[in-house]
Amino acid sequence: MTTVVPGLRERKKLATRLAVREAALRLVARDGLDRVTVDQIAAAADIAPRTFRHYFSCKEEAVVAAARDGAVALVDRFRARPRAESVLRALGEAVVTVMAVEDGATADHLTVLRLIRTTPALLPWQLAVLVEAESSLAAAIADRVGDSATDRYPSVCAAAAVAAMRLGLDRWLDRPDGDAPSSDALRAEIDAALAELSRGLDRASA
């Protein structure tokens, strides 16, 4: 595969977006969503307030941007997994790779996940990220298994997998070592959640 290297202008735009994302997350994590304004985020990122609008529609979108970037990275890593791996196996490995605890981007993603758990106003923005992730993942699954993107399996699998992975991440953060979560603990939670899908969800009534 040929790697496309962004030009100088595009690299500058990406760097500015990252600066805004990091400033928004840092300020909201410190002061709370209600106490942070777009003007404050712009000042912290060393840009004009009007420039902020070129990258994000509001402060909430900027705060959850790390989660959206993580979802994009997940689909990219899933597409790059060996074709010999099953869909769920490839997904599990992609999650663990994207959420590697030594990665600085992961630290931002974890901060967002914790903020969402305590800030109801961010929930609709998380839902938007999850819907986008389902759509992109369904397309990637369709490519992997040779289905059409309009077939049921890719969409059902993507929706179920995203829900299972979200549950695995929540359980990971709820662990006693949640302030310093380990990759091994994440793998255990993600593998257990995806194993439920692999076994099938239909059961007889007790």
C-alpha positions, -999 to 999 in steps of 0.1 A, spaced: 0 0 0 12 35 -8 13 59 21 0 94 13 21 121 31 0 152 38 13 185 24 25 214 46 -9 231 46 -27 199 56 -1 192 84 -6 227 98 -44 222 98 -40 188 116 -17 203 141 -41 232 148 -70 207 152 -50 187 176 -41 217 196 -77 228 199 -88 192 208 -61 190 236 -69 225 249 -106 217 251 -101 184 269 -75 198 293 -97 228 303 -129 208 307 -112 180 326 -99 207 350 -128 231 353 -159 212 341 -178 216 309 -201 244 321 -173 266 332 -153 265 300 -161 287 269 -151 285 233 -131 317 238 -111 301 266 -104 271 245 -93 292 215 -70 313 237 -54 281 252 -48 268 217 -34 302 205 -60 307 178 -88 333 172 -123 322 184 -135 324 148 -108 299 138 -122 275 163 -154 272 142 -133 260 112 -126 228 132 -154 222 156 -190 234 159 -190 237 197 -169 229 228 -187 196 233 -176 184 198 -140 195 206 -140 176 239 -151 143 224 -128 146 194 -103 123 209 -130 96 211 -139 102 175 -102 100 165 -99 68 185 -129 53 166 -113 62 132 -81 46 143 -99 14 154 -114 9 120 -81 16 103 -64 -10 126 -92 -35 120 -87 -31 82 -49 -37 87 -53 -70 107 -43 -102 89 -71 -116 67 -67 -150 83 -81 -136 116 -119 -139 122 -139 -107 123 -142 -107 161 -106 -117 167 -94 -88 144 -116 -64 162 -103 -75 196 -67 -71 185 -75 -37 170 -91 -24 202 -61 -34 223 -37 -19 199 -55 14 197 -60 16 235 -23 8 243 -19 25 276 15 39 268 2 59 239 -5 96 245 -35 96 223 -50 68 245 -45 90 275 -68 117 259 -93 90 249 -94 77 285 -99 112 298 -129 117 274 -145 84 285 -142 94 321 -156 128 314 -186 113 296 -194 92 326 -198 123 347 -210 148 322 -245 140 308 -242 168 282 -215 149 264 -236 117 260 -253 128 227 -219 135 213 -207 101 223 -237 86 206 -229 104 174 -193 90 176 -207 55 181 -231 58 152 -203 69 129 -181 41 142 -208 15 134 -212 28 99 -175 28 91 -170 -6 108 -198 -22 89 -182 -11 56 -149 -25 68 -165 -58 78 -183 -60 45 -149 -56 27 -133 -82 49 -159 -110 44 -168 -102 9 -204 -91 16 -222 -61 2 -223 -31 25 -261 -33 22 -262 -69 36 -274 -75 71 -244 -93 86 -219 -64 84 -244 -39 100 -256 -63 127 -220 -74 135 -208 -38 136 -236 -27 159 -232 -56 183 -194 -54 183 -194 -16 191 -219 -22 220 -197 -51 233 -165 -31 230 -181 -1 248 -192 -25 276 -157 -39 278 -142 -4 280 -167 6 308 -159 -26 328 -122 -19 323 -125 16 337 -146 3 366 -119 -21 377 -100 -13 410 -70 -3 389 -91 21 368 -69 50 375 -39 31 360 -56 5 337 -34 -21 321 -34 -35 285 -37 -70 299 -69 -60 319 -83 -44 287 -76 -75 267 -94 -96 292 -125 -74 292 -127 -70 255 -121 -107 248 -148 -117 273 -173 -92 258 -166 -104 222 -167 -140 233 -204 -135 242 -210 -125 206 -190 -154 193 -211 -179 213 -243 -163 202 -269 -144 223 -300 -165 218 -308 -185 249 -338 -205 263 -357 -189 291 -346 -199 326 
